[in-house]
């Protein structure tokens, strides 16, 4: 049970302010062979999506805080993400799992007032697919 909580927490953190490696932890826990790989995937996806939801909330208030030192996304990254978001729309959230640009996309979704009812399922789908592919590839190669 502790490992699932750790997986959730690391996945949450990796989608928010602090850098973390949820993928490395996920593969390590799957490699142990003592935990359900698909329950770990679901736990990681839930934590990572909740972290993205925090970014979305930050985006709602970004105009007030985006120039503060502590703000989690650099202005240049946020501007690139906003441009990408304008070009590809809400479906760009399927790429919210990408390093660097993914967090900025979820903040941009808040800045651009993407409704949460569309933000959540699209973001969850992208993050879940990333973890499914990662674990699926690991299991194919290592078992």
ABEGO torsion letter per residue (X at the ends): XAAAAAAAAAAAAAABABBBBAAAAAAAAAAAGABBAAAAAAAAAAAAAAAAAAAAAAAAAAAAAAABAABABBAAAAAAAAAAAAAAEAAAAAAAABBGAAAAAAAAAAAAGBBAAAAAAAAAAAAAAAAAAAAAAAAAAAX
